Amino acid sequence: MKILVTGVKGQLGYDVVNELTKRGIDALGVDIDEMDITDAESVDRVIGREAPDAVIHCAAYTAVDAAEENEEACRRVNAEGPQNIARACKKLDIKMLYISTDYVFGGQGEQFWKPEDACDPQSVYGRTKYEGELAVRNTLDKYFIVRIAWVFGVNGKNFVKTMLNLSKNNKTVRVVNDQFGSPTYTFDLAKLLADMVMTDKYGIYHATNEGICSWYDFACAIFKEAGIEMEVVPVSSEEYAAKAKRPANSRMDNGKLTEKGFDRLPSWQDALQRYVAVLKEQNFF
């Protein structure tokens, strides 16, 4: 079996390729140099040449604040890119697994978002990712859409690494305490995606590590796990001004995973413990 994975230089794409390879699957990781997803001819050429059994599409424009000022560039990657890949998959009658985000929801309230809930994105990033979802759904029958949130992994930048880097030159850090969600380890997520793409249990899923916290709670847990003394000051989203509106509520209902026979991801605390141990081994801090 051969699976093409986009965004191999990113956190998730990197772990997905490693997980597939561990399982003896022929995993072809590509990034912009090998296949420019915004160029339909490039996508057709590469997918046509490789003729994979499935595509796991991890590549995305994820600079949430920058997207507010670069809407056209963001849309090319997050909406037109998935459309190009979906059309190529349609031609060859192959599966596509598209990675989406909690940002497709309105982000208010305290309910757990279900896959079938109405979407109401509040930012350019969220809108373009939702447009990508629609492109996949309107083009293909054989698709998985997996919405994820608050990801961290060994490859690339993330909140955990940012906090640990800040601790090198600071004694205090300000972190918002009114946004809630589930930190998600790409190492764990990659296992689920590898399991999922081998099936024909198509549809929309939510997949995060189990448990809910605020960014403030998460930051406190990071420093505790790393054994670093740091004063974490809770602030509101209003105090911590950002160009793009962040969801206050990113609680994701992962129940469909259980319904369809997939293993749920471990708790975010368990994931953080394992991740910090890896960073320590790498002498990151």
Secondary structure, 3 states (H helix, E strand, C coil): CEEEEECCCCHHHHHHHHHHHHCCCEEEEECCCCCCCCCHHHHHHHHHHHCCCEEEECCCCCCHHHHCCCHHHHHHHHHHHHHHHHHHHHHHCCEEEEEEEHHHCCCCCCCCECCCCCCCCCCHHHHHHHHHHHHHHHHCCCEEEEEECCEECCCCCCHHHHHHHHCCCCCEEEEECCCEECCEEHHHHHHHHHHHHCCCCCEEEECCCECCEEHHHHHHHHHHHHCCCCEEEEECCCCCCCCCCCCCECCECCHHHHHCCCCCCCEHHHHHHHHHHHHHHCCCC
